[in-house]
Amino acid sequence: MRSEGSGTPRPTEAESPAEPPSGPRNPDVWVVIPLYNEATVVGSVIEDVLGTFSNVVCIDDGSSDDSAAVAEAAGAVVVRHPMNLGQGAALQTGFVWARRRGARYVVTFDSDGQHQVSDARDMVAVARREDVSIVFGSRFLDDRTDPGFLKKIVLGLAVLFTRWTTGLKLTDAHNGLRVIRDDALQLVDIKQDRMAHASEIVNQLADTKLAWREHPVHVLYTDYSRAKGQSLWNSVNILIDLIVN
């Protein structure tokens, strides 16, 4: 969702079923999930998330399968892009959606089953307890995640590049699991629609000079997630896209 005149088509939206009788869970948190052709797994991902967070919005980025319908059936709010605009655009739409609904915190969460709800829960707890505006997930603060040797090298180069350009001493510069508080979120405006948005978000958050933390997370790599774009070449493309843009 962009400002008027940006040329980006306006999404349409479909609301989820009413809140379950048990009442809201973390009512000041919105979980933003970019969604593109993940019909086989997104339902279970959303069900897991809803066990901890009541507010889930999926940005269906022009999927050609039944992803949007599956997400709605699982209990998420679904906002639809009329065409595939890229993950950066999907996140920006989700950020605008959440801000307009008074979110205190936004969690960015993948739709392919890589991220763990327990990590997101713990990261929100860190943001509350330590009164920080941003919590970045890191695969490299413990030994639970094995991205593979070559990908680890590429991600390490991305960390060095990010430290050089932003001054943030992160250990994982391209982790999609983040918690962003409203004071930081209002300063984020993603322009990189494709994969370079990951570095763009870090750059913009660094510019805020707001307090941040890293928190260890477990990213679960499966044959499915690797086939959906989590390959070594995808990591290389992130670096190329960032430098070119």
C-alpha positions as CSV (number, residue, x, y, z in Angstrom):
1,M,0.0,0.0,0.0
2,R,1.7,3.2,-1.2
3,S,1.0,6.9,-1.1
4,E,-1.2,8.3,-3.9
5,G,0.6,9.0,-7.1
6,S,3.3,6.3,-6.5
7,G,1.9,4.2,-9.4
8,T,1.4,1.1,-7.2
9,P,-2.0,-0.4,-7.6
10,R,-4.3,-0.3,-4.5
11,P,-4.9,-3.7,-2.9
12,T,-8.3,-5.0,-2.1
13,E,-8.9,-6.5,1.3
14,A,-10.9,-9.3,2.9
15,E,-11.5,-9.5,6.6
16,S,-11.1,-12.6,8.7
17,P,-13.7,-14.3,10.9
18,A,-14.5,-12.7,14.3
19,E,-12.1,-13.0,17.2
20,P,-12.4,-16.3,19.0
21,P,-14.1,-16.4,22.4
22,S,-10.9,-16.9,24.3
23,G,-10.1,-13.2,23.7
24,P,-7.2,-11.4,22.1
25,R,-3.6,-12.5,22.5
26,N,-1.0,-9.8,22.4
27,P,-3.7,-7.4,21.1
28,D,-1.2,-4.5,20.4
29,V,0.8,-6.7,18.0
30,W,0.2,-7.3,14.3
31,V,2.0,-10.1,12.6
32,V,2.7,-9.2,8.9
33,I,3.1,-12.1,6.6
34,P,4.0,-11.6,2.9
35,L,2.3,-14.3,0.9
36,Y,3.1,-15.6,-2.6
37,N,2.0,-19.1,-3.8
38,E,2.3,-20.8,-0.4
39,A,-1.1,-22.6,-0.4
40,T,0.4,-25.9,0.8
41,V,1.9,-24.5,4.0
42,V,0.4,-21.1,4.9
43,G,-2.6,-22.5,6.6
44,S,-0.6,-24.3,9.3
45,V,1.7,-21.3,9.6
46,I,-1.2,-19.0,10.4
47,E,-2.8,-21.5,12.8
48,D,0.5,-21.7,14.7
49,V,0.8,-17.9,14.8
50,L,-2.8,-17.4,16.0
51,G,-2.0,-19.5,19.0
52,T,0.1,-16.6,20.3
53,F,-0.9,-13.5,18.4
54,S,-4.5,-12.6,17.6
55,N,-3.8,-10.1,14.8
56,V,-2.4,-11.6,11.6
57,V,-2.5,-9.9,8.2
58,C,-1.3,-11.7,5.1
59,I,-0.4,-9.6,2.0
60,D,-1.2,-11.9,-0.9
61,D,1.2,-10.6,-3.6
62,G,-0.6,-11.7,-6.7
63,S,-0.6,-15.5,-6.0
64,S,-1.7,-17.7,-8.8
65,D,-2.7,-20.5,-6.4
66,D,-5.2,-20.6,-3.5
67,S,-2.9,-19.0,-0.9
68,A,-5.4,-16.1,-0.1
69,A,-8.3,-18.4,0.4
70,V,-6.3,-20.8,2.6
71,A,-5.0,-17.9,4.7
72,E,-8.5,-16.5,5.2
73,A,-9.8,-20.0,6.1
74,A,-7.0,-20.3,8.7
75,G,-8.1,-17.0,10.4
76,A,-5.9,-14.3,8.9
77,V,-6.9,-11.0,7.5
78,V,-5.9,-11.0,3.8
79,V,-5.0,-7.9,1.8
80,R,-4.6,-8.6,-1.9
81,H,-2.2,-7.0,-4.4
82,P,-3.7,-7.3,-7.9
83,M,-0.4,-8.4,-9.3
84,N,3.0,-9.6,-8.0
85,L,4.8,-6.5,-6.7
86,G,7.6,-8.1,-4.7
87,Q,8.1,-8.9,-1.0
88,G,9.2,-5.4,-0.2
89,A,6.0,-3.9,-1.5
90,A,4.0,-6.6,0.4
91,L,5.8,-5.7,3.7
92,Q,5.1,-2.0,3.1
93,T,1.4,-2.7,2.6
94,G,1.4,-4.7,5.8
95,F,3.1,-1.9,7.7
96,V,0.6,0.6,6.6
97,W,-2.3,-1.7,7.4
98,A,-0.9,-2.3,10.9
99,R,-0.2,1.3,11.7
100,R,-3.7,2.3,10.6
101,R,-5.0,-0.2,13.1
102,G,-3.0,1.2,16.0
103,A,-0.3,-1.5,16.2
104,R,2.2,-0.9,19.0
105,Y,4.5,-3.7,17.6
106,V,4.7,-5.4,14.2
107,V,6.3,-8.8,13.7
108,T,7.5,-9.6,10.2
109,F,7.1,-13.4,9.6
110,D,7.6,-15.7,6.6
111,S,4.8,-17.7,5.1
112,D,6.8,-20.8,4.2
113,G,7.3,-22.3,7.7
114,Q,10.9,-21.3,8.3
115,H,10.2,-19.0,11.2
116,Q,9.2,-20.2,14.7
117,V,6.3,-18.6,16.6
118,S,8.2,-19.1,19.9
119,D,11.0,-16.9,18.6
120,A,8.6,-14.2,17.6
121,R,6.9,-14.4,21.1
122,D,10.3,-14.1,22.8
123,M,11.4,-11.2,20.6
124,V,8.2,-9.2,21.5
125,A,8.9,-10.0,25.1
126,V,12.4,-8.5,24.7
127,A,11.1,-5.4,23.1
128,R,8.6,-4.9,26.0
129,R,11.0,-5.8,28.8
130,E,14.0,-3.9,27.5
131,D,12.0,-1.0,26.1
132,V,13.7,-1.1,22.7
133,S,12.2,-0.1,19.3
134,I,13.7,-2.9,17.2
135,V,14.5,-6.5,17.7
136,F,16.4,-8.3,14.9
137,G,16.3,-12.1,14.7
138,S,19.7,-13.7,14.2
139,R,20.6,-17.2,13.0
140,F,24.1,-16.9,14.3
141,L,23.8,-16.1,18.0
142,D,23.4,-19.9,18.7
143,D,24.0,-23.1,16.8
144,R,20.4,-24.1,16.1
145,T,20.4,-23.0,12.4
146,D,22.6,-24.5,9.7
147,P,22.2,-22.5,6.5
148,G,25.0,-24.3,4.8
149,F,28.7,-23.4,4.4
150,L,28.5,-21.3,1.2
151,K,25.3,-19.5,2.2
152,K,26.9,-18.7,5.5
153,I,29.8,-17.1,3.7
154,V,27.5,-15.0,1.6
155,L,25.4,-13.9,4.6
156,G,28.7,-13.0,6.4
157,L,29.6,-10.7,3.5
158,A,26.2,-9.1,3.8
159,V,26.8,-8.5,7.5
160,L,30.1,-6.8,6.7
161,F,28.5,-4.7,4.0
162,T,25.7,-3.7,6.5
163,R,28.1,-2.8,9.2
164,W,30.1,-0.7,6.8
165,T,27.0,1.2,5.5
166,T,25.0,1.5,8.7
167,G,27.3,1.1,11.6
168,L,25.0,-1.5,13.2
169,K,27.0,-4.4,14.6
170,L,24.5,-7.1,13.5
171,T,25.4,-10.7,13.2
172,D,22.6,-11.4,10.7
173,A,21.7,-8.7,8.3
174,H,19.1,-10.6,6.2
175,N,16.8,-12.3,8.6
176,G,13.1,-11.8,7.9
177,L,12.0,-12.3,11.5
178,R,11.9,-8.8,13.1
179,V,9.9,-6.9,15.7
180,I,9.4,-3.2,15.0
181,R,7.8,-0.9,17.5
182,D,5.5,1.9,16.3
183,D,8.0,4.7,16.8
184,A,10.4,3.0,14.4
185,L,7.8,1.7,12.1
186,Q,6.5,5.2,11.2
187,L,10.0,6.0,9.9
188,V,10.1,3.0,7.5
189,D,9.1,3.5,3.9
190,I,10.2,0.6,1.7
191,K,11.0,1.5,-1.9
192,Q,12.9,-1.7,-2.9
193,D,10.0,-3.9,-3.9
194,R,12.3,-7.0,-4.6
195,M,14.8,-8.7,-2.4
196,A,17.0,-5.7,-1.6
197,H,14.2,-4.5,0.7
198,A,15.9,-6.6,3.5
199,S,18.9,-4.3,3.5
200,E,16.8,-1.2,2.9
201,I,14.8,-1.9,6.1
202,V,18.0,-2.3,8.1
203,N,19.4,0.9,6.6
204,Q,16.2,2.9,7.5
205,L,16.0,1.4,11.0
206,A,19.7,2.3,11.5
207,D,18.9,5.9,10.5
208,T,16.3,6.2,13.3
209,K,19.1,5.9,15.9
210,L,16.5,4.1,18.1
211,A,17.5,1.4,20.6
212,W,17.7,-2.2,19.2
213,R,18.6,-5.7,20.1
214,E,19.4,-9.0,18.4
215,H,17.8,-12.2,19.6
216,P,18.7,-15.8,18.6
217,V,16.2,-17.5,16.3
218,H,16.0,-20.9,14.7
219,V,15.3,-20.7,10.9
220,L,14.1,-24.1,9.7
221,Y,15.5,-24.9,6.3
222,T,13.5,-27.6,4.5
223,D,13.6,-28.9,0.9
224,Y,10.3,-27.0,0.4
225,S,11.6,-23.6,1.6
226,R,14.9,-24.0,-0.3
227,A,12.9,-24.7,-3.5
228,K,10.8,-21.6,-2.8
229,G,13.7,-19.3,-3.0
230,Q,16.0,-19.8,0.0
231,S,18.9,-21.0,-2.1
232,L,22.5,-19.7,-2.2
233,W,21.8,-18.0,-5.4
234,N,19.0,-16.0,-3.8
235,S,21.4,-14.7,-1.2
236,V,23.8,-13.6,-3.9
237,N,20.9,-11.9,-5.7
238,I,20.2,-9.9,-2.6
239,L,23.7,-8.5,-2.6
240,I,23.6,-7.7,-6.3
241,D,20.2,-6.1,-6.1
242,L,21.3,-3.9,-3.1
243,I,24.5,-2.7,-4.8
244,V,22.8,-2.0,-8.2
245,N,19.9,-0.1,-6.5
